Amino acid sequence: MARPVNVLIAICTYGLSAYLSALKSFTFLESTLFWTEGFILTLIMVGGYWINDIYDYKIDQINKPHKTRVGAFISTKKAMTIYLVWSVMIFIGNLFFPFKFWVLNISCMTALYFYAYYFKRKAVIGNLIVAGLTSAVFLAGGMLIHLKLAHLWGMIFSFAIMFIREVTKDVEDMRGDLQFGLQTLPIQVGIRMTKQVLAGGYGLLLVACWFPFIFERLKFGIWLWEYALLNTFLVQLPLLFIFIRMMRARRPVEFGQQSRWLKILIGAGLVTILFL
């Protein structure tokens, strides 16, 4: 069912993006569109978790038995009925939105369904979809008023770290995924090769963290020292620590710890974006 912490992080991301879109002012709070879009995004995310649990309830009984709700407390038929009613409500609500938000919201809702139904079971593409949906939350806030460099970097950062986290979770969930024939990356190529893919992702993200700093210097002659300092201590050094632990990890539980650390790191990265 809905993961309150994940939804809260996404809503905070949306609010931060709107704040940057309003040129670091709180005028966006006066916008009805900000509140209605935030409400619709929340409904879409909750629906996404719901349909994911419906299609994965048998796997979750192995990977996350203490968190399983579908099949344990509510039948899959009732859960699917609730999801369909929920989706119709979201679709009708979107008819009253500006076209660009209608396209974004319906695209996200559609992607979440097909991710749960099919793409989650495939190597890499499912991870890319989730990472892209995370970036879409940042894009939604930027579309309210002005899109800036901070929004581009926010989308890149959220995409990259979520991709790393999703692949890490695939390693954690290998036992249940193997029993049900999923073709995730660690199942396809093994844990050792997956670690190499993750190592590449960590390396690219560490280098990319300097993109806003270098861009602002080359284009505007501005040194973003506050961003550089905060990003080094809040993002890059913790990222390096998690990378080292990842390379040493052997058991699924260790990858589970890294997944939780990466979730915290998303919040730390959002703080640094405030200084762009």
N, C-alpha and C positions, 0 to 999 in steps of 0.2 A: 504494500500500500504506500501511501505518500510518505516520503522521507522528510520530516520537518526541517532537519538541519540543512539538507541539500536545497530544499525549497527556499529556506531563509537566506542561504548564501546567494542563490540566483536572484532573489528580490533585492538584496543589498547591492548586487552587481548592477542590476537595472537602475536602482536609485542613484548609484555613483555615476553611471553613464549619463543619466539625465542631468545630474549636477554639472558634469563637465560640458554637456551639450548646452546648458544655460550659461556658459562662460563662468563657471564656478560661482554661481549665485543660486538662491533657493526660489527663484521665480517660477521654476518648473512645478512647484507645489501648488501653484494657482491654476494649473492646467487640468481641465477635466480629462483630457486625453491621457495624461500621465497616470491618473488613478484608474481609469477604465482599462487601459492597456496593461497596467500592472496586475489588475484583477484577472483579466483574460489570460495573461501569461501564467499566473498561479494555477488557474483552472487547467490549462494545457499541461503543465508539469505534473499536477496531481493525476490527471488522466493518463499521462505517459507512464507513470509509475504503476498505476492500476492495471493497464493492459499488459505491461511487462510482467507483473506478478501473475496474471491470468495464464499467460503462455509458459511461464517458467515455474509454475508451482511445484511440479514434480522434481525439477532440478533443485529448487530451493529447499525441498525437504531433505536433501542430502548436504548441500552447501551451507544453508542457513536454516536449520530446522527450528531454531528458537524464534525466528522472525517470520515464519510462514503463516499467512492468514488465509489465502485462497486454498480451498480444499480442506482446511482445518476448521475454520470458523464460518466460512461462507462457501457455498457451492460455486463451481466455475460458471454454471448457467446463470445464477443470480448475479454474479460478479460481471459477467459479460453484458447482461441486461442493463445494469447500472452504468457501465461504461458507454453503451450505445446512447442511452438517454443523456448522459453527461456530454457526449460529443455533439449531439444534436443541439443542445443548449449553447455550447461554445460556438458552433457554426452559425446559429441564428444571431447570437450576440455580435459576431464579426461582421454581419451585414451592415452594421451601423458605423463601421470604422472607415477612415480614409483608405483608399485602395492599396497604398504601399504597406500599411499595417495588416490589411486583410490578406494580402499575398504572403507576408511574413508569418502571420499566425497560422493560416491554413497549411502552409508548407511545413511548419514545425509540427503541427498536429499529425499531418500525414506521415512525415518522416518518423515520428515516434511510433506510430502504429506499425509501419512496415519494418522498423528496426526490431520491435518486439516479436513480430510475426515471423520474420525471415532473416534479416541481416545480422542480428545478434549472433546467429549460429555460424557466421562466416568469418574467416580470418580478415582482419584489418578493416574491412569496409564498415562493419558495425562500430568499431572504435572511432573511425573517422566521422561517422554520422553523429555520434554522441558529442564529439569534440566540436563539430560544426554547430550543433544545436546550442551548446554552451556559448559559442561566439555570437549566436543570433540574439541572445539575451542582451549582450553588450550593444549590439547593433540597434536593438529596439529602443534603448534609451537615447542613443545618439540621433536617431531619426526624428526625435521629438522637435528638435530645434536646429542645432548645428553639429555636423560631423567634423571632428578634429583629429589631429595626429594621435592624441591620447586614445581615441576610439579605435584607430587602426592597431595601435600597440595592444590595447586591451583585448581586442579580438584575437590577435596573434598569440598573446600570452595565454589566454584562457583556452584557446584551441590546443596549443602545444602541451600544456600541463594536463589537460583533461585527456588527451590522447595517451600520454604516458600513464596516467592513472587507470584508464580503462584496460590497457594491455596488462598492467600490474594486477588488476582484479581478475583478469582471465587466468593468470598463473595461479592465483589464490583459489579459483573455482574449478581447477582442472579435474578434480576427482568426480564431481557431479556431472560436469560437461562431458567427460569421457563416456560415462555410462549411457548418456542419451545421444551420443553421436554428433555432438557439436564439432565444428571445424574451426575453432579459434586458433590464433597464432601459436601459442605454446603447444597446442595439440598437433598442429601441422608440422612445426619445425623443431619442437623440443624447447626445454627451458634454457639450455645453453645458448641457442641461437636467438631466442627471444630476449635474453639478457643483452646480447649484442645490439639488437634493434633498440632496446630501451637505452643503452649506453649512447647510441647515436642521437636519440631524442634528447637526452639530458645534455649532451654536448652542444647540440644546436640551440637549445633553449638558453644555456649559459652564455653563449656568444650573442644570441639575439637580444638578451637583456640590455646590451649596450647600444642597440639600434636607436632608441629615442635620443640618447645622450649624444651620439655622433651626428644624427640627422639635424638636431637643433643647432649644433655647433657649426656644421657645414652650411646650412641654409640661412640661419639667422644670426650666427656668431654668438650664440648664447651657451654658457656653460651651466648645465643642470646638475650642480654639485649636490644639492639636497636629494635629488632623485638617485644619483649615482651612489651616494653614501647609504641611503636607506635600502636601495635595491641590493647592494652588496651584502648587508648584514641581515636583511629580512628575507631575501629570496635566494641569492646566489650561494652564500655559505650553507644555509639549510639544504638547498638543492644538492650541493656537493656532498653533504653528509648523507642524505638519502641515497644518492648514487652509490656511495661507498658501501652502504648497508645492502643495497640491491645486489651489487656484485658478489657479496659474501653470502647472500641468502640461499638457503637450501630447502626450507620447509614452507608450505603454503601459508602458515600462520605469520611467517616473517614478511611475506608479500602483503598480507593483510595489514600489518603495521605500517608498511610503506604507503599503502593506499590511504590510510587515515592521516598520515603526515602530509601527504600531498594535498588532501582536502584543506588542511590548516594553511598550507602554503598558498593556496588560492586566495584566501583572505589577506595574507601578508602582501601578496602581489598587488591586490587592489589598493592597499594603502599607499604603495609607492606610486601608483598611477595618479594619485591626487596631486603629485608634485610635477606633473608634466604641463 
